[in-house]
Amino acid sequence: MNKSNNLIWVIKFLLIIIAVSSTSVKAHKSATHDPETHMDPVKCIPESERTPGQLKWDITVNKQFHRLSKRQVDCAIAEIQKLKQGQSELEKLLKAIEAAKSKLETELANAAICADVNFNHKSSKKAILFTEPNSKSRKVADIKSGTNLLYISDSASQKKWSFVLLKNEDKCSPGYIQKEFISKKNEVVQQAPKEVKADLISITNPTWAKKEKLIIVSASGFITIKGFVDTNKIDQIIVNEKERQINNDDTFSFNIRVKDAGTEVRIVGNKQGDTKKTMTFLIKAE
């Protein structure tokens, strides 16, 4: 055989080896392989479930060859895989805790410093501060009776709720509280007259000359009208087409100019947009 033929046979042999190696690699690719071990998941047969023959073989391999049997190796690998899975879940939990901690630290850092702000309101009863003017929204904090509050504004959409700042040491937490639970520090909450429940709207000052028809004052000019509403049935008061605020103690007031010829006043009480009572009366000077 000449050198040329020898070279051809060598090339053929190498090509066969490459082909076999390529086929072997492709044959072992599997979607079930563990990404770390590159092996198919092992099936562990616990010692309690092995047959007498299997247990005897395990002992023979241990004593004669001083190594683990295949069944023992499979169980060891399965245990390692469980430990790795547990480690992965623990790492995810630690990341979630770290993220929550970071969020809380950011919220605390963003809380306003309000040590030198004059808090002229307080909670009249135990209450809850919410993130929205809705008792189903997330709770910000529990508020004790007499807690310092900084009143900011009533809610534009929910008339019975107010936006306030809750003082916690030298930090302020914003949120919504129901109006009935806040009052001025020097405010004495009055008791609504008994007739309010029946009348829904009651004028308490000046007094009626003829109930819900006529008020007589001593002179023309600007006067203040004061009254109560039954807030269980009315959440909005409109006087001569202008909305007036209902206070925390269910009172309302407004200023009006009494003309020499007299001034007509029209009060409308609504509940969630529905009219519950309309009162039209005249104010005259003596």
JOLINFEN-V444268 format. One record per helix or strand. SS is the DSSP state (alpha for helix, beta for strand). FROM is the first residue (numbers start at 0). LEN is the number of residues. If there is no record, write none. Layout:
SS;FROM;LEN / SS;FROM;LEN
//
This chain:
alpha;2;25 / beta;32;1 / beta;39;1 / alpha;46;3 / alpha;51;14 / alpha;69;41 / beta;111;2 / beta;120;3 / beta;126;4 / beta;138;5 / beta;147;7 / beta;160;8 / beta;170;8 / alpha;178;3 / beta;181;3 / alpha;194;5 / beta;200;5 / beta;209;1 / beta;213;4 / beta;220;9 / beta;235;4 / beta;241;3 / beta;250;8 / beta;262;9 / beta;273;12
//
